[in-house]
Amino acid sequence: MSLLKTIDPKPQDAPQESKALPDRLISGDPSFKTWAQDTARDGTIHTGIWEATPGETRSIKGTSFEFCHILEGVIELTDDGGKTVTYRAGDSFVMKPGFTGIWRTIETVRKIYVTVTD
């Protein structure tokens, strides 16, 4: 087993498809695709590609730490304090455990993600 894993930004396999949970949906009808690419043996670390169509949802990290690198599209994140940050292709950011706010997908977004959960 190799200890080096390349993240494929355009995977050819079928993604897991989902919609926003009703209690998290704010506006629009966003749909999501996830291409999980690797998971740590203990299940606390996940990597892959995630895509979302335009809409607004409530983002609640709980105990998860998430690193994101935007490959395509534009989003706005607004924390519960009202601070809004826009991210677009080429940008990277981290949502730390306890983050809550609004995730607004302006243009269909595709990102690389790495999540770490306690």
C-alpha positions as CSV (number, residue, x, y, z in Angstrom):
1,M,0.0,0.0,0.0
2,S,1.4,3.4,-1.0
3,L,1.6,6.1,1.6
4,L,1.3,8.8,-1.1
5,K,-2.2,9.6,-2.3
6,T,-2.9,12.0,-5.3
7,I,-6.2,13.8,-5.1
8,D,-7.9,13.5,-8.5
9,P,-9.7,16.9,-9.1
10,K,-11.9,15.4,-11.9
11,P,-12.7,11.8,-10.8
12,Q,-14.4,9.6,-13.4
13,D,-16.2,7.3,-11.0
14,A,-19.8,8.0,-9.9
15,P,-20.2,10.4,-7.0
16,Q,-22.4,10.1,-4.0
17,E,-25.3,12.5,-4.7
18,S,-27.3,14.4,-2.1
19,K,-29.5,17.4,-1.4
20,A,-29.5,19.9,1.5
21,L,-31.0,18.7,4.7
22,P,-34.4,20.5,5.1
23,D,-33.3,22.0,8.5
24,R,-30.2,23.4,6.8
25,L,-31.7,24.7,3.6
26,I,-32.0,28.5,3.5
27,S,-32.7,29.2,-0.2
28,G,-32.5,27.7,-3.6
29,D,-32.3,24.0,-4.3
30,P,-28.6,23.1,-4.1
31,S,-27.5,19.6,-5.0
32,F,-24.2,18.0,-3.9
33,K,-21.8,15.5,-5.3
34,T,-19.0,13.9,-3.3
35,W,-16.2,11.8,-4.5
36,A,-14.6,10.4,-1.4
37,Q,-11.0,9.5,-2.2
38,D,-9.3,8.4,1.0
39,T,-10.2,7.7,4.7
40,A,-7.8,7.1,7.6
41,R,-8.1,3.7,9.2
42,D,-9.8,5.0,12.3
43,G,-12.3,7.0,10.2
44,T,-11.4,10.4,11.6
45,I,-9.8,11.8,8.5
46,H,-11.5,12.0,5.0
47,T,-10.3,13.5,1.7
48,G,-11.9,14.0,-1.6
49,I,-13.7,16.2,-4.0
50,W,-17.1,17.9,-3.3
51,E,-19.3,19.9,-5.7
52,A,-22.4,22.1,-5.0
53,T,-24.8,23.9,-7.2
54,P,-26.0,27.4,-6.3
55,G,-28.1,28.0,-3.1
56,E,-27.7,28.8,0.6
57,T,-27.4,26.4,3.4
58,R,-26.6,26.5,7.1
59,S,-23.0,25.3,7.8
60,I,-22.4,23.7,11.2
61,K,-19.0,22.1,11.7
62,G,-19.6,20.6,15.2
63,T,-16.3,18.9,16.1
64,S,-15.0,18.8,12.5
65,F,-12.0,20.6,11.2
66,E,-12.2,21.1,7.5
67,F,-9.5,22.4,5.0
68,C,-10.9,23.4,1.6
69,H,-9.2,24.3,-1.7
70,I,-11.6,25.8,-4.3
71,L,-11.0,24.3,-7.8
72,E,-13.9,26.0,-9.6
73,G,-16.7,28.4,-8.7
74,V,-17.5,31.1,-6.2
75,I,-18.9,30.9,-2.6
76,E,-19.5,33.3,0.3
77,L,-19.2,32.2,3.9
78,T,-20.9,34.3,6.5
79,D,-20.2,33.4,10.1
80,D,-22.8,33.9,12.8
81,G,-21.1,37.2,13.8
82,G,-22.0,38.6,10.3
83,K,-18.5,38.6,8.8
84,T,-18.6,37.5,5.1
85,V,-15.7,36.2,3.1
86,T,-15.8,35.3,-0.6
87,Y,-13.7,32.4,-2.0
88,R,-13.1,31.5,-5.6
89,A,-11.0,29.2,-7.7
90,G,-7.5,29.0,-6.3
91,D,-8.4,30.1,-2.7
92,S,-8.0,27.9,0.3
93,F,-9.4,28.2,3.8
94,V,-10.1,26.3,7.0
95,M,-13.4,26.0,8.9
96,K,-12.5,25.2,12.5
97,P,-14.5,23.1,14.9
98,G,-17.5,25.1,16.2
99,F,-17.9,27.2,13.0
100,T,-21.5,28.0,12.3
101,G,-22.8,30.3,9.5
102,I,-24.2,30.5,6.0
103,W,-22.6,28.8,3.0
104,R,-23.8,30.5,-0.2
105,T,-22.8,29.0,-3.5
106,I,-22.9,31.7,-6.1
107,E,-21.4,29.7,-9.0
108,T,-21.3,25.9,-9.0
109,V,-18.3,25.1,-6.8
110,R,-15.9,22.2,-6.7
111,K,-13.4,21.8,-3.9
112,I,-10.8,19.5,-2.5
113,Y,-11.6,18.8,1.1
114,V,-9.8,17.3,4.1
115,T,-11.9,16.8,7.2
116,V,-10.6,15.8,10.6
117,T,-13.2,14.8,13.3
118,D,-12.6,13.9,16.9
